[in-house]
Amino acid sequence: MFSFLHSLRWRLQAWHALILFLVIVGFGAILFIEINRSHWDRVDDELLSAARLLEGALRSVPRPVLDSIAQDLGQYRGPRLPPPGGPPGRDRRLPPPNRNPQRDAPARGDSIPPRPNDRLRPPMQIPWDSTMEQAIESMTQEEWEASISLPRSLPETMGRPDVPTYFILWREDQTVFRESAVPESRPSIPTDTEERFRRERYMRQQRGPFHEIFIRGPHRTLICVGRTVVDERSRVNHLTMILVSTGTAILAVGMLGGWWLSRRAIAPIERMSQTADEMQSNTLSHRVDVKGFDTEFAKLGTVLNSMFDRLNDSFQQQRRFVADASHEMRTPLSVIMSSTGLALSKDREPEEYRMQLETCQRSANRMHQLVESLLMLARLDGSQPPEPSVLVDLAKLAAESVAWLEDLASEKNIQLKTNLQPSFVIGHPSLLNQVLTNLIVNAIQYNRAGGTVYINVQNDSNSVLLVVEDDGIGIPSSDIPHLFERFYRVDQARSRNSGGSGLGLSICHRIVQIHGGSIEVDSTVGEGSKFKVRLPVATS
């Protein structure tokens, strides 16, 4: 469990699965709600249409009733053709004008007996353009109920052929005066009928397997139309199963795809880890193969390869450093051991002992110089190298170094020429003096007899430029990139004879780095060398 919580692959898979699950559930729920609502709206529209048709059959239909039906059915509202038998405003029961009653009367023996209601009251006259209230007020309750004539086929024609529709008509006192074959128990009138009719045009209710619609009819009657919705529920349940099955299948496929994507995303990291784990001190040449990686991982692999290159260079430099230091220490130690062994092999004259001691002293001095240089590099390479903190006039410091080295230059028949302009930097006087000394000493030692060394200090834009130039033997171009490496020598024999250890330029390079500057060299074999040191100028 601990590894799962700390596994990037499993976290990616979990997030992918969670997001996919939420998306599927959200879209599936919205789709189910919309389809389910549309499905039940169709059932409501079907029952409402049947209820409005039943309402129209309960009375002579004036235009407001047709407009009400049109509003429920989504039809066009407005003027319509007059009913059969005459223009609007005329009673449908009256004979049309310009007709001869005697000519149009039925033959003898074919007379139609009058209806009982016709003997009780004169024919109703309801103007076609009358309002709903006028149509209702034009007849009494008894007249209206006596005039109702519903065909037997009305329940079947109102609904679907395979799903019969039933209806119930209640009077205002909630007594039933007409109904069709109501399955099972008769529905009851809802208690909040009046309140709901004030807010809505019709009411709906679900009573077990039956769905019912209630509307108001003429004379405060209540019309209920309903039918069974077992098939609709089955279809809704079937739709639910389809949505759940489809969502589960999509989630499963998405999780498999997410697992493949997370595995593909983590594969470069695993390859990098494997390469790094296989690397040892003797196998630092291994590199991460970034072929086929995505852009981000390819960049990371390139950075790691660059780090491995630097690490390999550091190990190689350390090996060379240890080998060179051992070699440098072994030579004076061998001289000391051989000189002391030769002196102690037999009794000798005082002069011979003196010669051997002088040889041992020279070797010891060389070892001391080497150790001091190594200690200097160790301090400069420390975790917290000294920060430059003193305002130093580099021109004055260069003049002191030139004065101190005049005798050495005279012995080599070398002339020192200076061009020193006051230039101030922030640094350590002792460390900067060592840079000047090392560069001038190198220019003297590797110059020709009668040669010249030029020392220039000047301000150059936002930096101070120190130039030490000689017209000596020069440095091959192949050696220049390695010139500041530790224990590197252009000419091994010549450097050893001059007493050098190959650390002077390395120390100069490190000191200049500490002061935030740079050092570079231009050289041509047989023409001389030019060392340029650029340091940040001191700001007031």
PALUM-681382 format. One record per residue (C-alpha): x, y, z. Coordinates in steps of 0.2 Angstrom, whole numbers, plus 5000, padded with zeros to 4 digits. Layout:
BEGIN
XYZ;...
This chain:
BEGIN
500050005000;501450125004;502250094987;500650124978;500450294987;502150344982;502150274964;501950404951;501250274939;499850224951;499450404955;499350454936;498250294934;497150344948;496950524943;496550474925;495250344931;494450474942;494350604929;493650484916;492450414929;491750594933;491650634914;490750474910;489550484925;489250674922;488850654903;487850494906;486850574920;486450724909;486050614894;484950504905;484050654912;483750734895;483150574887;482050524902;481250694903;480950694884;480150524885;478950574899;478550734891;477950634876;476850534887;476150694895;475850774878;474950614873;473850614888;473550804888;473050794870;471750664874;471150764889;470950924878;470050824864;468950754878;468650934884;468150984867;466950844866;466050904882;465451064874;465151164859;466951214855;467151404854;468751484848;469551504865;469451314868;470251284851;471651404856;471851314872;472051154863;473251224851;474351294865;474451114872;474751034855;475951164849;474851214834;474551384827;473451504836;472251624828;470751624815;470051454809;468751404796;466951424802;466151254808;465051164796;463351234794;463651414793;464751564797;465251604815;463951674826;462551564819;461851414828;462351254821;460651174825;459651304815;459351274796;460551364784;459851514775;458951504758;458451324761;456651264759;456151164775;454851074766;455951024752;457350964764;456150874776;456350694776;455050584767;453550504776;454050364787;455850424788;455550554802;456850554816;456050554833;456550704843;457750684857;457050694875;458150844878;457450934863;455650924870;456251004887;457151154880;457451254865;459051224855;460651304863;461351444853;463251474857;464051604846;465651544838;466551694843;466051694862;467251684876;467551534887;466551614901;465051664890;465051484883;464951404900;463651534907;462551504892;461851334899;461451264916;462251114923;460751004919;460751064901;462551044899;462550864906;461050814896;461950874880;463550774882;463650634869;465250544870;465650404857;466050234863;467650234853;468350384862;469450304875;470250194861;470550344849;471250454862;472750334866;473850214857;473050064850;474149944860;473950044876;472050094879;471750254888;470450284901;469650444908;468550494922;467450654923;467050724940;465750864944;466151014955;465550914970;466850774966;465550654961;465850544945;464650564931;465550484916;467050364915;467750234904;468450064909;469650114922;470849974926;471149914944;470550054957;469850224952;471050364955;470650494968;470650684966;472250764973;472050864989;472951014982;472051024966;471551204967;473251264973;474151174959;472851234946;473251414951;475051384946;474951264932;473851224917;473651044921;474250914934;475050754933;475350604945;476050434945;474950304953;475850134953;475950084934;474750214928;475250394923;473750524924;473450704918;472150814926;471350974918;469851084922;468251054911;466651154909;465651194924;467051174936;467250994931;468850894932;469450784918;470750644922;471550544907;472750404911;473550254904;474850114910;476650154908;477449984911;478149984893;478950154896;479650104912;480449954904;481150054890;481850174903;482650034913;483349964897;484050134893;484850144910;485649974908;486350024891;487050184898;487850094913;488549954902;489250074889;489950184903;490750034911;491449984894;492150154890;492850164908;493749994906;494450044889;494950214896;495850134911;496750014900;497250164889;497750264904;498850114910;499750104893;499950294893;500650304911;501850154907;502450234892;502650404901;503650314915;504750204904;506050344900;506250374919;506450184922;507750184908;508650334915;508650254933;509350084926;510750174917;511150274932;511150114943;512350024931;513550164932;515150134942;516850214944;517450104930;515850124919;515650304918;515550304899;513750234899;512450364893;510550374892;509950334875;508650474872;508050404855;506150384855;505950494871;504650634871;505350814871;505250834890;506150674894;507350694879;507850854887;508050774904;509050634897;510250764888;510450854904;510850684913;512150644899;512950814901;513050784920;513850614917;515050684905;515550814918;515650674931;516750574920;517850714917;518050744935;518450564939;519750564925;520450734931;520550654949;521450504942;522650614933;522850724948;523250574960;524450504947;525350664944;525450714962;526150544966;527350564952;527850734958;528050674976;529050514971;530350604961;531050714976;530750574988;531850464977;533150594977;533150614995;533250424998;534650394986;535650544993;535450495011;535850315007;537350364997;537950475011;537750345024;538450195014;540250245021;541250375029;541450525018;542250695019;541250845026;541150925008;540350765001;539050765016;538750945012;538350914994;537150774998;536250885011;536051014998;535250894986;534050834999;533651015003;533251054985;532150904984;531250955000;530951134994;530151064978;529050944989;528651095000;528151204985;527051054978;526151034995;525851224997;525151224979;523951074983;523451155000;523051314990;521951224978;521151134992;520651295000;520051374984;519051224980;518251214997;516351225000;516551405005;517951494996;518451665002;517351804996;518251964988;518152105001;519552234999;519652374987;521252334977;522252444964;522752314952;524052434944;524952464960;524852274964;525652234947;527052364950;527552274966;527552104957;528652174943;529852254956;530052094965;530451994949;531652114942;533152014948;532451854940;532151934924;533952004924;534651834927;533751774911;534151924901;532351974900;531652154900;530052194909;528952334901;527452404910;525952514905;524952524921;523352634923;522552644940;521152514940;520152464956;519352294959;518652204974;519752064979;521051984990;522752064988;523751904992;522751794979;522851924965;524651954969;524951764966;524051774949;525151914944;526751824950;526351664942;525951744925;527551854925;528651704931;527951594917;528251734904;530051754910;530451564911;529751524894;530451664885;532051684874;533651764880;533551944877;531651934875;530352054883;528852034894;527452164893;526252194908;524752304905;523352354917;521952464910;520052494912;519052414898;517152464899;516452384915;517952274918;519852284922;520952204909;522652134914;523752074900;525451984902;526251954885;527951884880;528851854863;529451684868;529351504862;527351504862;526151364865;525451234852;523651264849;523251084853;523851114871;522951274874;521251194879;522151094893;523251234899;522251264915;522151084920;523051024935;524750954933;524650984914;526251024906;526551074888;528351004889;528550884903;530450884904;530651074902;529351104916;530150984928;531951064925;531251234928;530551174945;528651184940;527351074946;525951104933;524851184946;525251374943;524051414929;522651304938;522851404953;522751564943;521151504934;520351464951;520751624959;520051724944;518451624945;518251664963;518451854959;517051834946;518251854931;518951754917;520651714910;521051664892;522651644882;523151674864;524751594858;525751554842;527251444842;528851534839;528051704842;527551714860;525951704871;524751824878;523751794894;522151904897;521351924914;519752014915;519052064932;517452164937;517852344940;517452404958;515852514959;515852664971;
